[in-house]
Amino acid sequence: MTDNLFQEFELNPSIKLKNRILMAPLTRCMADDDLVPTQAIADYYAKRADAGLIITEATIIRPDGQGYPNTPGLFTSAQIEGWQKVTQAVHNQGGKIFAQLWHTGRVAHPHFFGSDVLAPSAIAVEGRVPRMRELVYQTPKAATQKDIDQLVKDYAQAAANAIDAGFDGVEIHGANGYLIDQFLHHASNQRDDDYGVTPANMSRFALEVVDAIISRIGHEKTALRVSPGAYFNLEGDVKDKAVFDYLLPELEKRDLAFLHIGIFDDAMEFDYLGGRASSYIRKNYKKTLVGVGSFSAETGSKAIAEDKFDLLAIGRPFIANPDYVEKIRSKAQLTEYSDEMLAKLV
């Protein structure tokens, strides 16, 4: 049974979702060469407006946040205007949409912007840039206090730009081994200043970004995605748990629109978290939680019924099925996702 997925859900007094199914952020690399969303992107999201909420593909806050080709931005007037077409198309279909704000940190590459790669510490991630395998990751520059102050301002400006573009809110990408997540894990944060060593210090940048965005657009329009279990572009460390033990109660005080788990497969377990990332977060964060990671409608519905999380984010099945929500409602057969679907917007 999946009936609970079709219940309305109030994020807060200003935002009510028509169902509990969210479209998860899905990087498609389909913006134009100026990182402007195209009409095809507007059409793509509009077809999926039956979701209770769409969370966009990760969208970079400034040029040096780019780590993949043709990922959209939210820092130029042309990009804002491009997103206005997207949000209008979604709203015309009765949908709601949040922008996911992104800086890739040490996963960025100077090929795209021609300046230093910034990260918490001068520790490179191993590997090559997806879709551009000729590019090898570079050793980043450790961000100075001036760099950090500017990053916080630029996150807040991107959030304001998102509201100007017509978004209903933003989700800060603090997961999956990108910039904010790099500050939260010992493998990538080896600073000895106010942003390193202790759980409070390692949480400082994430909380500064959250607070700056809340100050600019309001807590009810601000959400965050986190990955307490390091699994992508990062190595885990048993000491990481203490960071999130500190961070999660601090986030709870901020009364966010929601907290979203960053995980590709929620069946993964982490010794230092005592099991699944979702179980760990639910134990330490009592407000609205979004689950994700290889759930079907049926298994996600069951998890919601068991109070493991409140909302279900669906990823790749939404690529294959623009009408995913209606198919689940009517119990129709889903089209199976395949990787070649990434090459075009449908």
N, C-alpha and C positions, 0 to 999 in steps of 0.2 A: 504494500500500500504506500502511496506517495501523497496522500491527501494533505498532510501538513505542509508540503512544499507550496501549496496554493493558498495558504493563509496570508492575509495582509500582515505586514510587520512594520511597526513604528520605530524608526531609528531614534527619533526625538520628535518633539511637537511640530517641528517644521518640515520633516521629511518622513513620508509614509511610503513604504514599498508595497506594490500590488501583489507580490508573492515573495517567497524566500529563496528563489533561484537567482543567483548573480552570475553574470558573465565575467569570468576571471580575466585578468590582463594577459594578452597574448601578443608577443612581439612578432610583427609581420614584415617589417622593413619595406613598407610600401609607400612612404612619403616621397615627395619629389626631391630633387637634388638640393633644394633650399630647406629641406626638412619640413615642408608645408603639407598638411593633410590634403588629399585630393578629393574630387567628387566621388571617386570609387570608394574611398574610405568612408565618406558620409553615407553612401548607399549601403555599405557593408554593415555599419553599426545600426542604421535604421531598420534593416531586416531583422535585427536581433532585439528590438525594443520591447518585446514581450517579457524579457527578463525583468525581475524586480528592480535590478540595478545593473547597468553596464559599468565595468571598470575598464578604462581604455588600456591599450598597449602602453608600455612604459614610455614616458615622454620627457625628454631631457630639458633641464632647467636653464642650461647655458651651454655654449659651444664645447667647452672642455669636458662635458659630461658624456660625450658620445663615444660609444665603444663598438657600434655595429653600423653597417651602412643603411642610410635612408630611414633612420628612426626619427619620428616627428619631434619637433621642439615646441616650446611655449615661451620663447624669449624675443621674438620679433613680431612686428605688427602684421606681417604677412601670415605668420604661423597662427596668430590669434584669429585673424580673419578666416583662415582655413578651418580652424576648429569651430568657429561660429556656424559654419555650414553644417558641420557634423552634429553639434548639439541641437541646432534647429531641426535637423532631419529626425533625430531621435525623439525630441519633444513633440514633433508633429505626429509621431506614431504613438504618443502616450507614454513614452519611456523616460527613465531617469538615467543620468550618466555622470560619473566621477572621472576626473583626470588623474592618472597615476604619475606622480612627479618623481623624476629619476636623475641621479648622477651616478655614473658607473665607477667612479673612483679609479682604483688601479687597474680596472678592466677597460678603461678608456684607452684610446690609441692616438698618438699625435698625428697620424696620417690624416685624421679628420679635421684637426683644428690647429696643428702646427706649434703648440706650446707645451709646457710641462704637463705631465700626468700627475694629478694630485691624489694623495692617499694619507691615511693616518701616519704611516711609517714608510720608509724607503725599502719596502719588501715587495718584490715582483710576484705576480701570479704566474704560474707556469702555463704554457700553451700558446695557442694562436687564435686570432680573431675569427669567430664563426662567420661563414660566408665569404671571408677574405683570408684564406688560410696562409697566404704569403706573408701576412703581418704577424710578427711575434710580439708578445706583450713586453713592455718596457719596464725598467725599474722606475717607480714613481718618485716624485719629490715628496718628502714629509711636509704636510701642510703647516704653515706658520700660523700664529694667532691671527695675523692680519688676513690670511687666506680663509681661516675658519670663520671669522666675522663676516667676510664677504659672502661666503657660501650660505651662511644663515640668511643674510639679506636676500640673496638670489633665490633661495627656496621660497621665501615669503613673497617675493615679487612674482615668481612663477604661479604661486597660488592665487594671487590677485589677478594675474593675467587669465587664469583659468576661469575665474568668476566673470571677468570681462568677456570671455569667450562663450559664456552661457552655461558653463558646467554647474551641476547641482552641488558639487563639492569636490574635494580632492582626496586621494589616497597617497600618502607619502610612501615611497618605496624604501623601506628600511630593512629589506630582506635579501636573500639569495646572493650574498657575497658582494654586493655593490657598496657604494661609499658609506652610507650610514651603518650598514651591517659590519663593515670593516672596522669601524670604531668599537663595535660591541664584542669582538672576538680577539682573544689573545694572539692567535696566529698572525693576525694582520695589524694589530695595535700593540706596538712595543714602545710607546711613548712614556716619558717619565715626568710629564708636566700635568697640567690640570685636566688633561684628556686621556690619561693613561694610568695604569697600575691598579687602581682601586675600582670597585664596581660603580661607585658614584661618579668618578672621573670618566670612566669609559662610557657611561650612559649620558654624559653631559652634552655631547654634540647632538645626539638624537633628541634629547629633551629641549635643547635650544631651538632646534628646527621646528619641533612640534609647537613650542610656545610662540615662536615668531609667526607661524602660520595661523594659529588660533587667534593671536592678537590682530592679524590682518583680516581674516575672513570669518572667524567664529568657530567655536569648538564643535558646533552641530554640523559643520560642513567639512570637518577635518577627520580623516581616518589614517591608519598606519598599518603597514604590513611588516611583520618581523619573522626572523628565522632563528629561534634560540638554539636549534640543532644545526651546526655548521655542516653543510653537505655539498655546496656548489660554489666553486671558486675559493673555497676556504677549507682548512683543516680544523677539526674540533679540538677543544682543550677542556679538561675537566673543570678548570677554573671559570669557564664561560658561564656555567650555571649561576654562579654568584652574581654575575653582571645582570642577568635577566631576573634573578630573585629581587634585585634592587629596582630594575627598570619597570617591571610589570605593575607593581603597586603605584609607582609614580605616574604611569600612564593612566591607571584607573582614576586617579585624582583629576585628570584633565577632562574627563567626561567626553571622550571621543565619539564620533558617529559610530565607529566600530573598529575593532582590531582584527586583522586578517592574517592567518597563518601562511607563511611562505614555505611551501614544501611541494615537491613534485609528486610524492607518493606518501600518504599519511600512514602507510603500513611500516615505514621506516622507524626503527627504534634507536635511541641514543642512550648509551649506558649512563652518561653523566646527568641525563634528564629523568632517568628512571623509566624510560619507555618512549612512547610517541610524543612528538612535539605538541600535538593538540591536547593530549591529556595533561601534560605539564602546564601549558598555558591556562587551560580551564581551571586547574587547581589554584592558580596564582592570579587570575584575572576574572572578575565576576561580571563584567559588563558584556555588551554585545560582541560576540565572537563569530568570525566567518571561518568555516572549515573548507579545506580544499585538498586535492591530492589523490587522483585516481578513484574518486567516488563515482558510483552510478547514482541515478535518481533514487533507486531503491535503497542502496547502502547509505546514502546521504540522508534520506528521510528517516531511516532507522537511527542514525547517529543523532539527528535532531530530537527524535522522540526520546532518546536516552540522555538528553541534555548534555551531549558532548560538545555541541556548538549550537548557534542560533540560526545561522544562514549558511547556505551551501553555494560555493563558487564552482562553476563548471567551466573547464577549459577547452581542450581539443574537440570534444563532441559539439561545441558551439561552432567550430570552424566547419565541420562536416554537415551540421544541421542548423541553418539559420532559424528554422522554426522549431528549435529544440523544445521550448516550453510547451508549445501546442502538441507536439508529438508525445511528450510525457503525459500531458493531460488526457490525451485521447488514447494513450497506450499503443501508439503506432510504432512501427519498426524504425529504429534509428539507422541512418547511414553511418557506416563505420569510417572512422578517421583513417587517413593514410598520409604519409609525409609529402607526397606530391601535391597535396592540397595547399601546402604552404606557399606555393609558387604563384598563386593567384587569389584575388579577392572575389568571393562569391556571396 
